[in-house]
Amino acid sequence: MKAIRLLNDENGNSYFEIGTLPEYFTIDALYFNIQTKVESYQQLQHKAPRYQYVVTLKGKLEFTTSDGKQFLIEPGILLVAKDTEGKGHSWKIIEGENWERIYIVPNQNAPDYFQKD
C-alpha cells in the first residue's frame, strides 16, 4: 500500500519520503482513535505528537513540511508520522469539507515497516 513517512533531519526540520507498507504486517498498537473534528491549530505548523499511523477515510489534503516541500494525502495513502521534533508540518484540506481519519499509535519502539521507493 502506498505510504508517506514524515521524519526529522539532523537539524529537526521535517521532510517526507514516499514508499509503501507491506501487506500482512501487524502493528504493535497501543491504541487508536477516530477523529473528524478539524481545529484551526492543526492547520498551523506543528510536529507530530508521537510516532503514529494516520489512515485517511475521507478528504484530500496538502501537507507542507518545514523544508517547504509538499505532498498529497487521500484515502488509499497511509501517513507514517514520525516528525516529532522541530517545527513539524502543516496541512490544509483541498478537496471536501472534512478530514475523517484514524490514528493508530504503535509501541513507540516498534518498527514502522515503511519501504522507501
Phi and psi in degrees as a GROMACS rama.xvg file:
@    title "Ramachandran Plot"
@    xaxis  label "Phi"
@    yaxis  label "Psi"
@TYPE xy
-63.2109  139.563  LYS-2
-146.566  155.318  ALA-3
-128.14  133.038  ILE-4
-113.409  127.955  ARG-5
-93.6156  131.668  LEU-6
-136.245  173.822  LEU-7
-112.944  141.496  ASN-8
-84.7363  -176.757  ASP-9
-64.3022  -18.1598  GLU-10
-95.9061  1.62701  ASN-11
88.6428  0.672004  GLY-12
-76.6088  146.399  ASN-13
-86.8888  147.324  SER-14
-148.444  169.899  TYR-15
-128.736  157.582  PHE-16
-127.078  144.683  GLU-17
-103.543  137.474  ILE-18
-170.377  -146.661  GLY-19
-141.718  163.861  THR-20
-115.627  139.31  LEU-21
-71.7094  156.754  PRO-22
-74.4469  153.47  GLU-23
61.0157  52.1978  TYR-24
-120.81  156.176  PHE-25
-109.058  129.117  THR-26
-87.7976  125.415  ILE-27
-77.0618  76.8515  ASP-28
-85.3823  138.381  ALA-29
-84.3465  -42.0838  LEU-30
-169.309  172.456  TYR-31
-142.637  158.952  PHE-32
-144.479  158.215  ASN-33
-107.839  136.432  ILE-34
-137.027  134.315  GLN-35
-122.042  -22.0463  THR-36
-69.1812  135.048  LYS-37
-114.155  114.828  VAL-38
-100.559  146.643  GLU-39
-59.4767  -35.1872  SER-40
-64.3053  -27.0635  TYR-41
-67.8867  -22.1901  GLN-42
-87.2716  -7.97633  GLN-43
-86.3842  165.225  LEU-44
-62.6291  128.623  GLN-45
-155.046  156.42  HIS-46
-91.2553  160.273  LYS-47
-66.1835  137.436  ALA-48
-69.6466  -19.4475  PRO-49
-169.066  166.628  ARG-50
-63.5391  124.855  TYR-51
-157.608  155.224  GLN-52
-95.6588  140.731  TYR-53
-122.639  119.457  VAL-54
-106.351  112.052  VAL-55
-83.2401  125.614  THR-56
-97.8581  -34.6798  LEU-57
-151.409  137.42  LYS-58
114.039  157.883  GLY-59
-130.286  127.402  LYS-60
-127.01  149.707  LEU-61
-108.976  119.182  GLU-62
-98.6862  143.478  PHE-63
-125.577  124.817  THR-64
-86.5181  167.021  THR-65
-68.3113  -11.8922  SER-66
-86.5323  3.47255  ASP-67
87.7821  -0.432027  GLY-68
-88.0668  156.75  LYS-69
-128  154.241  GLN-70
-150.023  163.905  PHE-71
-107.077  143.245  LEU-72
-123.678  133.699  ILE-73
-153.885  170.728  GLU-74
-52.1073  136.5  PRO-75
98.6598  -7.3749  GLY-76
-120.958  117.737  ILE-77
-87.6949  141.145  LEU-78
-106.372  127.452  LEU-79
-107.627  102.481  VAL-80
-92.2545  112.682  ALA-81
-131.922  16.8594  LYS-82
-90.855  72.7386  ASP-83
-92.6127  7.10473  THR-84
-124.3  167.889  GLU-85
66.1131  -151.996  GLY-86
-75.142  -32.1104  LYS-87
85.3741  -145.148  GLY-88
-135.607  168.646  HIS-89
-134.621  166.472  SER-90
-151.548  158.727  TRP-91
-144.765  147.445  LYS-92
-77.9091  127.402  ILE-93
-113.023  -10.2846  ILE-94
-146.881  126.076  GLU-95
90.1706  177.907  GLY-96
-110.72  -14.0546  GLU-97
-127.693  156.938  ASN-98
-122.303  104.34  TRP-99
-96.9558  126.522  GLU-100
-150.574  159.238  ARG-101
-118.969  130.98  ILE-102
-100.585  125.755  TYR-103
-111.693  119.017  ILE-104
-104.55  108.355  VAL-105
-82.5533  168.689  PRO-106
-53.6901  129.435  ASN-107
-65.452  -12.9024  GLN-108
-100.719  -2.04266  ASN-109
-72.5603  146.42  ALA-110
-65.5641  153.462  PRO-111
-94.515  -10.6953  ASP-112
64.4146  9.54203  TYR-113
-68.8882  135.452  PHE-114
-118.911  108.36  GLN-115
-66.8033  137.65  LYS-116
